[in-house]
Amino acid sequence: MTMNTVNVNEVIDKAKFTPFHFKVVFWCLIIILFDGYDLAINGVTLPLLMQDWGLSAVQAGMLASTALAGMMFGAMMFGTLADKIGRKKVIMICVLLFSGFTFAGGFASNPTEFGVLRFLAGLGIGGVMPNLVALTSEYAPARLRATLVTTMFSGYAVGGVMADKFHLKPVIITLCLSGAVALSLLGFKSPQPVIYFLVAVAGASAIGGQILLYSYVAQYYPLTVRSTGIGWASAVGRSGAVVGPILIGMLLGMELPHQLNFMAVGLPVVIVAIAVSLIVRKDRAVDVDSVTEQKLKAVKA
């Protein structure tokens, strides 16, 4: 009697798109919508809090960084925890965290209370993202993986479609460079339609590129530690997000020309493009080694 061995990963990779895949993407998308709203509402309320509490631009930047700091630690903590107790359990914990503490933030009476509550909410915001990416990646067929992960992040499916048609790495580099150029040009006086266009390009490039980076990173980690890997990779990025609002507050305090401020914001995106291009060289080396190994096996055979 012989036993047939089934490779589950291979079955999932070659599967057709079914209603089950739609449900996974749909519910993850709903969570991302609330997660994104939770993060964005902080930017809407911050100017009002600056007036009520008399905060300077630097102080406001530090207050905004509290949630981002929470996201950094949340990505590390809950990414690792999900590989031990399961992704769905951790996702539910994270949703309760960012929902509950955001609600409590509406009753904060001073900047310290608000900062602590935003940090705790940030734990949930940062923890849910890598787990949603890991969950969607695990169930998605290989040929649609980038598209489904990007679609799950809502509204930014253009980058995913491009990535499946071409390749993740050149698409990410193109988006980063496009975003850097658009951000730099926003510092110059332009007609209103041009400003709208540049804002659209900058937004699509920044958000689309970041989402594709999640999809790009996911393929490098084995299934058993995928949430951990994505979580720690996300946490490294969040460390820059923590510093960003503080630096922008300092830039505004220096009262530099608008052109320099926007160019300074676009510079880190150029660095991202360079970093991704360096990963390409490493991949090529791996591809060359694998091809060489196959040729050697053929010769020996």
DAUR-V12558 format. One record per helix or strand of 2 or more residues. SS is the DSSP state (h for helix, s for strand). FROM is the first residue (numbers start at 1). TO is the last residue. Records with the same first field share a line. If there is no record, write none. Layout:
# DAUR-V12558
SS=FROM-TO + FROM-TO
This chain:
# DAUR-V12558
h=8-13 + 19-53 + 57-85 + 87-105 + 111-139 + 142-152 + 157-165 + 168-185 + 192-218 + 223-254 + 258-300
